[in-house]
Amino acid sequence: MVQLIVGRKGKGKTKQLLDKVNGEIKGISGNIVYLDKSTKHMFELNNKVRLIDVSQFIIENSNEFLGFVSGIISQDHDLQQMYFDSFLKIACLEGEDITPAVNKLEQLSMKHDVDFILSVSVDESELSADLKDKIVVSL
């Protein structure tokens, strides 16, 4: 499953994402990975969550990002959830339609039983109609 937390920059999406990941860690049996553009939130995450600073890797487009995510999934058979903070930036999708990437994440989710929770800096009204049902928080 893919879930979206949407809202303009500065509306509190990261706090929502951090609260969600830290709340989930208690009731989950598998592993959780949190992808971010820096290590800024390292101390706000439960120590059982694996933080990956995507800026440390050479990712130049959304296909490379999806390959990166696939590589993480292939290395951790106990992976249950992945959280993406600043999704547009880390996935190289700023100013682009995110629908194709979200659809590919949905395919990965179904095939490998991994849930994806994305923080997306766009207003709900800017998303395509087929992504509206994936919104769990709109700020």
N, C-alpha and C positions, 0 to 999 in steps of 0.2 A: 504494500500500500504506500502511496505517496500522499503526504499531507503538506499543505502550504500555510505558512504564517505570513500574511501580506500586510503592507502598509508603507507609506512614504518613509524616507530616511529620517531617523530620529524619533520615531513613534513608539519605540520600546519592543521591537521584535526580538532583539537579542535577549532581553530579560525574559520574555515569554519562552524562548527556546531553552535558555539555561534552566528556568524553573521546570520546564517539561522534562528535560534530560535528567536533572537531579531527582525529580519525583519518580521517574520510571526505574531508576537504578535499583531501588529497593524490591521491586516486584518482578524483575526480569531475570531469567535464568541464563541467558546468553550474554554476549559481549556487545558493547556500545562504542561507536566511533563518532567523534565530533570533528568535522572539518571546518577550519576557519582560515582567514587571511593572515592571521598572526597568532602569537601565543598570549595575547592580552588577557584573555579570559581563563587562563590556566588555573588560577587559584579560586575561581568561582565554580569550577567543575568538581564533581566528586572524583576522588582519586581512582575509582574503578573505570572511569570513562577514558578512553584513549583519545587524546587530542593530537590532531595532525595539522601542522601549519603548512597549508598548500603553497604558500609563497616560496617555500624552500625547494620546490620542484618546478621543472620547466614545463609548464602547461600553457599552450598558446591558443587553444581553441576548445570548443565544447566537446568535440570528438575525443581529443586527448584527455579531457577531464573525465569523460565517461569510461575511457580505457583505464585511467587511474583508479576510479571507483571499482571497476571490474577486478583490477589487480588486488585491491584491498579485500574484496569479497572472496577471491580465490585463495587468499592466504589465511583466512579465518573461517573455519567451518562452523564455529559457534557464534558468528556474527548475527545479531538479531535486529539491531537498529543502527542507522546512520543519520546524524544531524548535520545539516549544511548551513552554517551561518554565512551571511553575505553571499548567497547563492549566485547572484548575477555576476559578482566579481570573481569568485573562485572558479566558476564554470565558464568564464570568458563569454558571457551572454549579455553584457551591458548594452542596452539599446537594441536588442534582438528579441524575436519571438521565442519564448521559452518552451512552447508547446512540444516541439519535436524532442527536446532533451527530457522533458518530464515524461513523455510517452515511453522513451527508452528506459528511464528509471523505473517506470511502472512494469515494463517487461522484465527487467532485472529483479525487481521485487517479487514478482510472481514465480519466476524461475528458481530463485535462490532463497525465498522466504525471508527477505530482509525488508524492514520498513524504512522509508526515507522521510525525514521531516525537514522541510526547507524554509529558510527565512528569505523572503523575496521582497526587495525594496521597490514595489510598485503598488499603486492603488488598485483595489479590487476591480474597479471599473475598467482598468486597462488590460485585464486578462481576458483571454479568449473564453468563450462560453463553455467549451468542453473542460476547462480547468476549474470552473467555479465550484464544482462539487467536491474538489480536493481541499478547499479552504477550510481550515479549522479555527483560525483566528484572523480577523480583519481589523486592523488598527487605523 
